[in-house]
Amino acid sequence: MPQSGFYAKVRQGMPALIDQWRHLGRGEPDRLALILAETARVAKLGEPEATPDGATLAAWSRPEASDTIPLWAARTAAFLVMQMPARPQPHSDEEASAWAYCWLLNRDFHDVEAARAALPDHLRDTLTHAVGAAWADRQGLRLV
């Protein structure tokens, strides 16, 4: 079933988020896939059924993969990318939506202002609007 609204933008932005991880991680593709899966398990961001390989990670980076990327992979990529010293930024509104959606899933906030205030400094301006949209989506119970 086709998705509409904010969640559709989130799904459309997930491949770019995974791609940021692939390029900024600067490692062998299989190793980056392993790091993604192990971080998901350790940080309790999801339970991958199996550890993907580098080819799977590359496939998830393609725009047509937007509906097939497991949520744990996007959540973990956001977790890792947002902490990188390179201070990466989303490159589109859709990617910003994916970052914001994962931000709210990865942490517990009492209100939207707390979620915005907790953003890393370099992302606060870029993600303020997207966090607001993600929060509104959450209030509609999509993030439960």
Residue pairs with C-beta under 8 A, 6 or more apart in sequence:
2 8
3 11
5 137
6 97
6 101
6 133
6 134
6 136
6 137
6 142
7 101
7 137
7 142
9 93
9 94
9 97
9 98
10 94
10 97
10 98
10 101
10 134
11 66
11 67
11 69
11 98
12 63
12 66
12 94
12 97
12 98
13 66
13 90
13 92
13 93
13 94
13 95
13 96
13 97
13 98
13 99
14 60
14 65
14 66
14 69
14 73
14 74
14 98
15 60
15 61
15 62
15 63
15 65
15 66
15 69
16 61
16 90
16 91
16 92
16 94
16 95
16 98
17 74
17 77
17 78
17 81
17 90
17 95
17 98
17 99
17 102
18 57
18 60
18 61
18 69
18 73
18 74
18 77
19 61
20 77
20 81
20 88
20 90
20 91
20 95
21 32
21 36
21 77
21 80
21 81
22 29
22 32
22 57
22 58
22 61
24 81
24 84
24 86
24 88
25 32
25 35
25 80
27 35
28 54
29 53
29 54
29 55
29 57
29 58
30 53
30 54
31 54
32 54
32 57
33 51
33 52
33 53
33 54
33 56
33 57
34 51
35 80
36 52
36 57
36 73
36 76
36 77
36 80
37 48
37 51
37 52
37 76
38 51
39 45
39 76
39 79
39 80
40 46
40 47
40 48
40 72
40 73
40 75
40 76
41 47
41 48
43 76
43 79
45 72
45 75
45 76
45 79
45 106
46 70
46 71
46 72
46 73
46 75
46 76
47 72
48 70
48 72
48 73
52 60
52 73
59 65
60 68
60 69
60 73
71 105
74 98
74 101
74 102
75 102
75 105
75 106
77 102
78 98
78 99
78 102
78 103
78 106
79 102
79 106
81 88
81 99
82 99
82 103
82 120
82 123
83 120
87 120
87 122
89 122
89 123
89 126
90 96
90 98
90 99
90 126
90 127
90 130
93 130
96 126
96 127
96 129
96 130
97 130
97 133
97 134
99 123
99 127
99 130
100 127
100 130
100 131
100 133
100 134
101 134
101 137
101 143
103 115
103 119
103 127
103 131
103 134
104 115
104 131
104 134
104 135
104 138
104 143
105 143
107 115
107 118
109 115
109 118
112 131
112 132
112 135
115 131
115 135
116 124
116 127
116 128
116 131
116 132
119 127
119 128
119 131
134 143
137 143
138 144
